Amino acid sequence: MENEKGIVKLTRKQLYDEIWALSVAGVARKYNLNYGKLIATCKAENVPFPSSGYWTRKNMGKDVSNEAVELSCHEETEISLITNDATIKLLLDCMYTIRLKNCL
């Protein structure tokens, strides 16, 4: 799923399934993604995710089956997510380029 440039590509359905199985934080850890950016991407791409209370209730054995929100159409739309490592590399490359320009 992750290519050599640090980009994870998932369909909306894959992202939805993983988030409801692991949690947003779990998916962020699994793919080395920024949690806040993953939440923002889910909102922008209309991928529903459970509230934080969902996991508490589920872990306490409460019935949470009615809390799942169905994924709307366009399940096969691909979403590209940039890993933390790729973000850091991009920032370092930009800083290096700026330094070179300042030296010329």
N, CA, C and O atoms as CSV, one atom per row, in Angstrom:
chain,resi,resn,atom,element,x,y,z
A,1,MET,N,N,0.802,-1.192,0.000
A,1,MET,CA,C,0.000,0.000,0.000
A,1,MET,C,C,0.848,1.260,0.000
A,1,MET,O,O,0.482,2.254,-0.628
A,2,GLU,N,N,1.985,1.230,0.703
A,2,GLU,CA,C,2.853,2.400,0.707
A,2,GLU,C,C,3.877,2.244,-0.401
A,2,GLU,O,O,4.494,1.189,-0.545
A,3,ASN,N,N,4.054,3.302,-1.184
A,3,ASN,CA,C,5.060,3.231,-2.236
A,3,ASN,C,C,6.369,3.828,-1.749
A,3,ASN,O,O,6.483,4.252,-0.600
A,4,GLU,N,N,7.345,3.855,-2.631
A,4,GLU,CA,C,8.683,4.308,-2.239
A,4,GLU,C,C,8.743,5.784,-1.871
A,4,GLU,O,O,9.717,6.222,-1.259
A,5,LYS,N,N,7.736,6.553,-2.226
A,5,LYS,CA,C,7.737,7.982,-1.931
A,5,LYS,C,C,7.014,8.313,-0.634
A,5,LYS,O,O,6.819,9.487,-0.318
A,6,GLY,N,N,6.614,7.300,0.119
A,6,GLY,CA,C,5.965,7.548,1.402
A,6,GLY,C,C,4.507,7.920,1.294
A,6,GLY,O,O,3.985,8.658,2.129
A,7,ILE,N,N,3.843,7.412,0.264
A,7,ILE,CA,C,2.425,7.687,0.084
A,7,ILE,C,C,1.655,6.380,0.220
A,7,ILE,O,O,1.965,5.388,-0.440
A,8,VAL,N,N,0.656,6.396,1.081
A,8,VAL,CA,C,-0.216,5.239,1.274
A,8,VAL,C,C,-1.471,5.489,0.452
A,8,VAL,O,O,-2.119,6.525,0.600
A,9,LYS,N,N,-1.814,4.543,-0.411
A,9,LYS,CA,C,-3.010,4.675,-1.239
A,9,LYS,C,C,-4.021,3.619,-0.814
A,9,LYS,O,O,-3.747,2.419,-0.844
A,10,LEU,N,N,-5.187,4.093,-0.421
A,10,LEU,CA,C,-6.286,3.222,-0.001
A,10,LEU,C,C,-7.564,3.696,-0.673
A,10,LEU,O,O,-7.718,4.882,-0.966
A,11,THR,N,N,-8.479,2.765,-0.914
A,11,THR,CA,C,-9.791,3.195,-1.384
A,11,THR,C,C,-10.565,3.708,-0.172
A,11,THR,O,O,-10.195,3.442,0.972
A,12,ARG,N,N,-11.625,4.434,-0.433
A,12,ARG,CA,C,-12.461,4.915,0.671
A,12,ARG,C,C,-12.964,3.746,1.498
A,12,ARG,O,O,-13.022,3.831,2.724
A,13,LYS,N,N,-13.332,2.648,0.833
A,13,LYS,CA,C,-13.847,1.457,1.521
A,13,LYS,C,C,-12.780,0.839,2.414
A,13,LYS,O,O,-13.064,0.472,3.554
A,14,GLN,N,N,-11.550,0.721,1.907
A,14,GLN,CA,C,-10.461,0.153,2.711
A,14,GLN,C,C,-10.205,1.010,3.943
A,14,GLN,O,O,-10.060,0.491,5.049
A,15,LEU,N,N,-10.151,2.334,3.747
A,15,LEU,CA,C,-9.915,3.239,4.871
A,15,LEU,C,C,-11.055,3.133,5.883
A,15,LEU,O,O,-10.809,3.051,7.086
A,16,TYR,N,N,-12.275,3.135,5.411
A,16,TYR,CA,C,-13.449,3.008,6.276
A,16,TYR,C,C,-13.379,1.715,7.091
A,16,TYR,O,O,-13.553,1.737,8.309
A,17,ASP,N,N,-13.124,0.589,6.418
A,17,ASP,CA,C,-13.067,-0.708,7.104
A,17,ASP,C,C,-11.977,-0.738,8.174
A,17,ASP,O,O,-12.193,-1.247,9.273
A,18,GLU,N,N,-10.815,-0.196,7.851
A,18,GLU,CA,C,-9.711,-0.210,8.824
A,18,GLU,C,C,-9.992,0.706,10.009
A,18,GLU,O,O,-9.677,0.365,11.149
A,19,ILE,N,N,-10.576,1.855,9.746
A,19,ILE,CA,C,-10.876,2.787,10.839
A,19,ILE,C,C,-11.896,2.195,11.802
A,19,ILE,O,O,-11.762,2.351,13.016
A,20,TRP,N,N,-12.920,1.514,11.274
A,20,TRP,CA,C,-13.940,0.943,12.147
A,20,TRP,C,C,-13.455,-0.329,12.827
A,20,TRP,O,O,-14.050,-0.770,13.810
A,21,ALA,N,N,-12.383,-0.924,12.314
A,21,ALA,CA,C,-11.819,-2.118,12.958
A,21,ALA,C,C,-10.752,-1.746,13.983
A,21,ALA,O,O,-10.651,-2.383,15.032
A,22,LEU,N,N,-9.952,-0.716,13.686
A,22,LEU,CA,C,-8.809,-0.363,14.542
A,22,LEU,C,C,-8.986,0.929,15.328
A,22,LEU,O,O,-8.505,1.019,16.458
A,23,SER,N,N,-9.635,1.894,14.789
A,23,SER,CA,C,-9.779,3.275,15.257
A,23,SER,C,C,-8.913,4.167,14.369
A,23,SER,O,O,-8.008,3.695,13.681
A,24,VAL,N,N,-9.207,5.446,14.400
A,24,VAL,CA,C,-8.418,6.394,13.603
A,24,VAL,C,C,-6.976,6.395,14.101
A,24,VAL,O,O,-6.040,6.396,13.301
A,25,ALA,N,N,-6.798,6.394,15.418
A,25,ALA,CA,C,-5.438,6.381,15.979
A,25,ALA,C,C,-4.695,5.115,15.576
A,25,ALA,O,O,-3.500,5.164,15.287
A,26,GLY,N,N,-5.386,3.989,15.554
A,26,GLY,CA,C,-4.770,2.725,15.168
A,26,GLY,C,C,-4.318,2.741,13.723
A,26,GLY,O,O,-3.233,2.253,13.409
A,27,VAL,N,N,-5.132,3.293,12.838
A,27,VAL,CA,C,-4.764,3.396,11.418
A,27,VAL,C,C,-3.597,4.361,11.253
A,27,VAL,O,O,-2.686,4.109,10.465
A,28,ALA,N,N,-3.623,5.466,11.997
A,28,ALA,CA,C,-2.511,6.425,11.927
A,28,ALA,C,C,-1.201,5.758,12.340
A,28,ALA,O,O,-0.171,5.964,11.698
A,29,ARG,N,N,-1.237,4.962,13.404
A,29,ARG,CA,C,-0.031,4.240,13.839
A,29,ARG,C,C,0.392,3.194,12.815
A,29,ARG,O,O,1.576,3.065,12.504
A,30,LYS,N,N,-0.569,2.454,12.297
A,30,LYS,CA,C,-0.270,1.368,11.353
A,30,LYS,C,C,0.480,1.874,10.126
A,30,LYS,O,O,1.430,1.239,9.668
A,31,TYR,N,N,0.056,3.009,9.600
A,31,TYR,CA,C,0.656,3.537,8.372
A,31,TYR,C,C,1.612,4.706,8.604
A,31,TYR,O,O,2.099,5.310,7.649
A,32,ASN,N,N,1.882,5.028,9.880
A,32,ASN,CA,C,2.774,6.142,10.214
A,32,ASN,C,C,2.246,7.461,9.636
A,32,ASN,O,O,2.958,8.181,8.937
A,33,LEU,N,N,0.988,7.754,9.945
A,33,LEU,CA,C,0.325,8.962,9.455
A,33,LEU,C,C,0.103,9.930,10.608
A,33,LEU,O,O,0.060,9.532,11.772
A,34,ASN,N,N,-0.035,11.187,10.274
A,34,ASN,CA,C,-0.379,12.196,11.257
A,34,ASN,C,C,-1.864,12.059,11.591
A,34,ASN,O,O,-2.712,12.104,10.700
A,35,TYR,N,N,-2.175,11.891,12.875
A,35,TYR,CA,C,-3.556,11.669,13.326
A,35,TYR,C,C,-4.483,12.808,12.877
A,35,TYR,O,O,-5.549,12.553,12.318
A,36,GLY,N,N,-4.088,14.036,13.115
A,36,GLY,CA,C,-4.921,15.188,12.764
A,36,GLY,C,C,-5.179,15.278,11.267
A,36,GLY,O,O,-6.291,15.592,10.840
A,37,LYS,N,N,-4.147,15.002,10.470
A,37,LYS,CA,C,-4.317,15.036,9.016
A,37,LYS,C,C,-5.205,13.895,8.544
A,37,LYS,O,O,-5.946,14.049,7.573
A,38,LEU,N,N,-5.141,12.755,9.216
A,38,LEU,CA,C,-6.004,11.635,8.853
A,38,LEU,C,C,-7.467,11.979,9.139
A,38,LEU,O,O,-8.343,11.690,8.325
A,39,ILE,N,N,-7.727,12.590,10.283
A,39,ILE,CA,C,-9.091,13.036,10.613
A,39,ILE,C,C,-9.570,14.035,9.560
A,39,ILE,O,O,-10.692,13.925,9.066
A,40,ALA,N,N,-8.727,15.007,9.215
A,40,ALA,CA,C,-9.102,16.022,8.220
A,40,ALA,C,C,-9.381,15.377,6.860
A,40,ALA,O,O,-10.314,15.771,6.160
A,41,THR,N,N,-8.573,14.390,6.493
A,41,THR,CA,C,-8.777,13.695,5.225
A,41,THR,C,C,-10.096,12.929,5.242
A,41,THR,O,O,-10.838,12.947,4.259
A,42,CYS,N,N,-10.387,12.265,6.343
A,42,CYS,CA,C,-11.657,11.539,6.462
A,42,CYS,C,C,-12.837,12.487,6.297
A,42,CYS,O,O,-13.804,12.162,5.608
A,43,LYS,N,N,-12.764,13.645,6.918
A,43,LYS,CA,C,-13.842,14.628,6.793
A,43,LYS,C,C,-13.952,15.137,5.361
A,43,LYS,O,O,-15.053,15.245,4.822
A,44,ALA,N,N,-12.813,15.450,4.744
A,44,ALA,CA,C,-12.812,15.977,3.378
A,44,ALA,C,C,-13.312,14.943,2.372
A,44,ALA,O,O,-13.982,15.291,1.400
A,45,GLU,N,N,-12.985,13.674,2.608
A,45,GLU,CA,C,-13.377,12.606,1.693
A,45,GLU,C,C,-14.694,11.942,2.088
A,45,GLU,O,O,-15.105,10.959,1.470
A,46,ASN,N,N,-15.357,12.477,3.115
A,46,ASN,CA,C,-16.630,11.965,3.600
A,46,ASN,C,C,-16.553,10.485,3.984
A,46,ASN,O,O,-17.402,9.678,3.606
A,47,VAL,N,N,-15.506,10.158,4.747
A,47,VAL,CA,C,-15.339,8.803,5.286
A,47,VAL,C,C,-15.734,8.864,6.761
A,47,VAL,O,O,-15.005,9.445,7.566
A,48,PRO,N,N,-16.877,8.272,7.132
A,48,PRO,CA,C,-17.316,8.329,8.527
A,48,PRO,C,C,-16.361,7.565,9.443
A,48,PRO,O,O,-15.799,6.538,9.063
A,49,PHE,N,N,-16.192,8.084,10.648
A,49,PHE,CA,C,-15.354,7.413,11.635
A,49,PHE,C,C,-16.040,7.496,12.989
A,49,PHE,O,O,-16.806,8.426,13.242
A,50,PRO,N,N,-15.770,6.525,13.866
A,50,PRO,CA,C,-16.456,6.499,15.161
A,50,PRO,C,C,-15.950,7.594,16.103
A,50,PRO,O,O,-14.810,8.049,16.010
A,51,SER,N,N,-16.827,7.993,16.997
A,51,SER,CA,C,-16.430,8.966,18.018
A,51,SER,C,C,-15.474,8.289,18.996
A,51,SER,O,O,-15.377,7.062,19.028
A,52,SER,N,N,-14.782,9.075,19.776
A,52,SER,CA,C,-13.869,8.483,20.765
A,52,SER,C,C,-14.643,7.687,21.808
A,52,SER,O,O,-14.129,6.703,22.340
A,53,GLY,N,N,-15.853,8.094,22.101
A,53,GLY,CA,C,-16.682,7.376,23.063
A,53,GLY,C,C,-17.091,5.994,22.571
A,53,GLY,O,O,-17.375,5.104,23.373
A,54,TYR,N,N,-17.121,5.817,21.266
A,54,TYR,CA,C,-17.456,4.516,20.677
A,54,TYR,C,C,-16.512,3.440,21.191
A,54,TYR,O,O,-16.951,2.357,21.577
A,55,TRP,N,N,-15.231,3.733,21.196
A,55,TRP,CA,C,-14.229,2.738,21.603
A,55,TRP,C,C,-14.315,2.444,23.090
A,55,TRP,O,O,-14.115,1.308,23.519
A,56,THR,N,N,-14.614,3.474,23.877
A,56,THR,CA,C,-14.788,3.267,25.317
A,56,THR,C,C,-15.974,2.345,25.573
A,56,THR,O,O,-15.870,1.381,26.331
A,57,ARG,N,N,-17.104,2.650,24.932
A,57,ARG,CA,C,-18.292,1.817,25.099
A,57,ARG,C,C,-18.048,0.395,24.607
A,57,ARG,O,O,-18.458,-0.569,25.252
A,58,LYS,N,N,-17.388,0.269,23.475
A,58,LYS,CA,C,-17.114,-1.063,22.917
A,58,LYS,C,C,-16.213,-1.869,23.851
A,58,LYS,O,O,-16.460,-3.050,24.095
A,59,ASN,N,N,-15.167,-1.223,24.372
A,59,ASN,CA,C,-14.236,-1.913,25.273
A,59,ASN,C,C,-14.882,-2.306,26.599
A,59,ASN,O,O,-14.416,-3.222,27.277
A,60,MET,N,N,-15.961,-1.606,26.964
A,60,MET,CA,C,-16.661,-1.937,28.204
A,60,MET,C,C,-17.772,-2.958,27.969
A,60,MET,O,O,-18.540,-3.258,28.882
A,61,GLY,N,N,-17.861,-3.491,26.752
A,61,GLY,CA,C,-18.831,-4.527,26.449
A,61,GLY,C,C,-20.220,-4.030,26.102
A,61,GLY,O,O,-21.157,-4.825,26.018
A,62,LYS,N,N,-20.370,-2.733,25.899
A,62,LYS,CA,C,-21.681,-2.177,25.538
A,62,LYS,C,C,-21.979,-2.480,24.069
A,62,LYS,O,O,-21.069,-2.705,23.271
A,63,ASP,N,N,-23.257,-2.481,23.732
A,63,ASP,CA,C,-23.677,-2.710,22.355
A,63,ASP,C,C,-23.470,-1.427,21.552
A,63,ASP,O,O,-24.097,-0.404,21.828
A,64,VAL,N,N,-22.594,-1.489,20.566
A,64,VAL,CA,C,-22.303,-0.325,19.727
A,64,VAL,C,C,-22.696,-0.581,18.267
A,64,VAL,O,O,-22.356,0.201,17.379
A,65,SER,N,N,-23.407,-1.669,18.035
A,65,SER,CA,C,-23.732,-2.060,16.659
A,65,SER,C,C,-24.569,-1.015,15.925
A,65,SER,O,O,-24.482,-0.909,14.702
A,66,ASN,N,N,-25.372,-0.248,16.646
A,66,ASN,CA,C,-26.208,0.764,15.996
A,66,ASN,C,C,-25.464,2.080,15.758
A,66,ASN,O,O,-26.032,3.006,15.180
A,67,GLU,N,N,-24.229,2.179,16.184
A,67,GLU,CA,C,-23.476,3.420,16.035
A,67,GLU,C,C,-22.698,3.510,14.723
A,67,GLU,O,O,-22.268,4.595,14.333
A,68,ALA,N,N,-22.517,2.396,14.049
A,68,ALA,CA,C,-21.764,2.400,12.797
A,68,ALA,C,C,-22.509,3.204,11.741
A,68,ALA,O,O,-23.711,3.027,11.545
A,69,VAL,N,N,-21.791,4.082,11.068
A,69,VAL,CA,C,-22.353,4.904,10.004
A,69,VAL,C,C,-21.928,4.289,8.680
A,69,VAL,O,O,-20.743,4.048,8.450
A,70,GLU,N,N,-22.895,4.037,7.814
A,70,GLU,CA,C,-22.594,3.416,6.527
A,70,GLU,C,C,-21.802,4.370,5.636
A,70,GLU,O,O,-21.960,5.590,5.695
A,71,LEU,N,N,-20.956,3.777,4.818
A,71,LEU,CA,C,-20.168,4.540,3.846
A,71,LEU,C,C,-21.050,4.838,2.647
A,71,LEU,O,O,-21.709,3.944,2.116
A,72,SER,N,N,-21.062,6.077,2.228
A,72,SER,CA,C,-21.868,6.456,1.068
A,72,SER,C,C,-21.200,5.940,-0.214
A,72,SER,O,O,-20.204,5.219,-0.156
A,73,CYS,N,N,-21.741,6.304,-1.328
A,73,CYS,CA,C,-21.246,5.827,-2.627
A,73,CYS,C,C,-19.775,6.206,-2.876
A,73,CYS,O,O,-19.140,6.846,-2.038
A,74,HIS,N,N,-19.264,5.811,-4.006
A,74,HIS,CA,C,-17.877,6.052,-4.427
A,74,HIS,C,C,-16.878,5.340,-3.522
A,74,HIS,O,O,-15.860,5.908,-3.128
A,75,GLU,N,N,-17.188,4.082,-3.201
A,75,GLU,CA,C,-16.333,3.294,-2.313
A,75,GLU,C,C,-14.946,3.045,-2.900
A,75,GLU,O,O,-13.977,2.907,-2.153
A,76,GLU,N,N,-14.838,2.987,-4.219
A,76,GLU,CA,C,-13.568,2.641,-4.861
A,76,GLU,C,C,-12.692,3.858,-5.159
A,76,GLU,O,O,-11.615,3.715,-5.739
A,77,THR,N,N,-13.137,5.039,-4.771
A,77,THR,CA,C,-12.317,6.234,-4.944
A,77,THR,C,C,-11.042,6.082,-4.129
A,77,THR,O,O,-11.087,5.739,-2.948
A,78,GLU,N,N,-9.904,6.338,-4.767
A,78,GLU,CA,C,-8.617,6.154,-4.085
A,78,GLU,C,C,-8.214,7.422,-3.337
A,78,GLU,O,O,-8.367,8.536,-3.837
A,79,ILE,N,N,-7.706,7.228,-2.150
A,79,ILE,CA,C,-7.234,8.327,-1.310
A,79,ILE,C,C,-5.738,8.138,-1.094
A,79,ILE,O,O,-5.291,7.048,-0.741
A,80,SER,N,N,-4.972,9.191,-1.305
A,80,SER,CA,C,-3.524,9.149,-1.073
A,80,SER,C,C,-3.209,9.856,0.233
A,80,SER,O,O,-3.610,11.001,0.441
A,81,LEU,N,N,-2.494,9.173,1.106
A,81,LEU,CA,C,-2.131,9.710,2.419
A,81,LEU,C,C,-0.613,9.753,2.530
A,81,LEU,O,O,0.060,8.767,2.230
A,82,ILE,N,N,-0.076,10.878,2.953
A,82,ILE,CA,C,1.376,11.038,3.055
A,82,ILE,C,C,1.818,10.626,4.458
A,82,ILE,O,O,1.269,11.095,5.455
A,83,THR,N,N,2.812,9.747,4.524
A,83,THR,CA,C,3.309,9.274,5.818
A,83,THR,C,C,4.103,10.374,6.514
A,83,THR,O,O,4.530,11.342,5.884
A,84,ASN,N,N,4.295,10.212,7.822
A,84,ASN,CA,C,5.091,11.184,8.587
A,84,ASN,C,C,6.518,11.262,8.061
A,84,ASN,O,O,7.090,12.349,7.978
A,85,ASP,N,N,7.098,10.111,7.703
A,85,ASP,CA,C,8.473,10.104,7.188
A,85,ASP,C,C,8.585,10.910,5.903
A,85,ASP,O,O,9.551,11.650,5.713
A,86,ALA,N,N,7.604,10.771,5.021
A,86,ALA,CA,C,7.625,11.504,3.759
A,86,ALA,C,C,7.457,13.001,4.003
A,86,ALA,O,O,8.078,13.817,3.322
A,87,THR,N,N,6.622,13.360,4.969
A,87,THR,CA,C,6.419,14.768,5.300
A,87,THR,C,C,7.718,15.387,5.816
A,87,THR,O,O,8.087,16.493,5.420
A,88,ILE,N,N,8.397,14.676,6.690
A,88,ILE,CA,C,9.668,15.171,7.233
A,88,ILE,C,C,10.705,15.305,6.123
A,88,ILE,O,O,11.428,16.299,6.062
A,89,LYS,N,N,10.777,14.304,5.242
A,89,LYS,CA,C,11.728,14.353,4.134
A,89,LYS,C,C,11.428,15.541,3.232
A,89,LYS,O,O,12.344,16.243,2.805
A,90,LEU,N,N,10.152,15.771,2.939
A,90,LEU,CA,C,9.760,16.901,2.103
A,90,LEU,C,C,10.164,18.224,2.748
A,90,LEU,O,O,10.680,19.113,2.070
A,91,LEU,N,N,9.933,18.359,4.052
A,91,LEU,CA,C,10.321,19.587,4.752
A,91,LEU,C,C,11.831,19.794,4.735
A,91,LEU,O,O,12.309,20.909,4.525
A,92,LEU,N,N,12.573,18.723,4.956
A,92,LEU,CA,C,14.038,18.819,4.928
A,92,LEU,C,C,14.532,19.195,3.537
A,92,LEU,O,O,15.454,20.000,3.403
A,93,ASP,N,N,13.928,18.621,2.504
A,93,ASP,CA,C,14.302,18.962,1.133
A,93,ASP,C,C,14.026,20.434,0.846
A,93,ASP,O,O,14.831,21.107,0.203
A,94,CYS,N,N,12.884,20.934,1.325
A,94,CYS,CA,C,12.545,22.348,1.131
A,94,CYS,C,C,13.541,23.248,1.855
A,94,CYS,O,O,13.993,24.252,1.304
A,95,MET,N,N,13.881,22.886,3.086
A,95,MET,CA,C,14.844,23.682,3.848
A,95,MET,C,C,16.197,23.697,3.143
A,95,MET,O,O,16.851,24.738,3.084
A,96,TYR,N,N,16.621,22.558,2.609
A,96,TYR,CA,C,17.894,22.463,1.904
A,96,TYR,C,C,17.872,23.346,0.659
A,96,TYR,O,O,18.850,24.033,0.367
A,97,THR,N,N,16.763,23.330,-0.071
A,97,THR,CA,C,16.626,24.144,-1.282
A,97,THR,C,C,16.682,25.627,-0.936
A,97,THR,O,O,17.331,26.403,-1.637
A,98,ILE,N,N,16.013,26.022,0.132
A,98,ILE,CA,C,16.029,27.434,0.557
A,98,ILE,C,C,17.433,27.854,0.940
A,98,ILE,O,O,17.870,28.950,0.590
A,99,ARG,N,N,18.144,26.997,1.654
A,99,ARG,CA,C,19.524,27.321,2.036
A,99,ARG,C,C,20.400,27.489,0.800
A,99,ARG,O,O,21.220,28.405,0.740
A,100,LEU,N,N,20.231,26.618,-0.176
A,100,LEU,CA,C,21.026,26.735,-1.405
A,100,LEU,C,C,20.736,28.044,-2.119
A,100,LEU,O,O,21.656,28.700,-2.607
A,101,LYS,N,N,19.474,28.430,-2.185
A,101,LYS,CA,C,19.112,29.673,-2.858
A,101,LYS,C,C,19.691,30.878,-2.121
A,101,LYS,O,O,20.093,31.858,-2.748
A,102,ASN,N,N,19.731,30.808,-0.802
A,102,ASN,CA,C,20.261,31.917,-0.012
A,102,ASN,C,C,21.780,32.038,-0.173
A,102,ASN,O,O,22.340,33.120,0.002
A,103,CYS,N,N,22.439,30.933,-0.503
A,103,CYS,CA,C,23.886,30.937,-0.660
A,103,CYS,C,C,24.332,31.432,-2.030
A,103,CYS,O,O,25.493,31.801,-2.211
A,104,LEU,N,N,23.426,31.440,-2.981
A,104,LEU,CA,C,23.795,31.840,-4.365
A,104,LEU,C,C,23.825,33.308,-4.552
A,104,LEU,O,O,24.115,33.785,-5.649
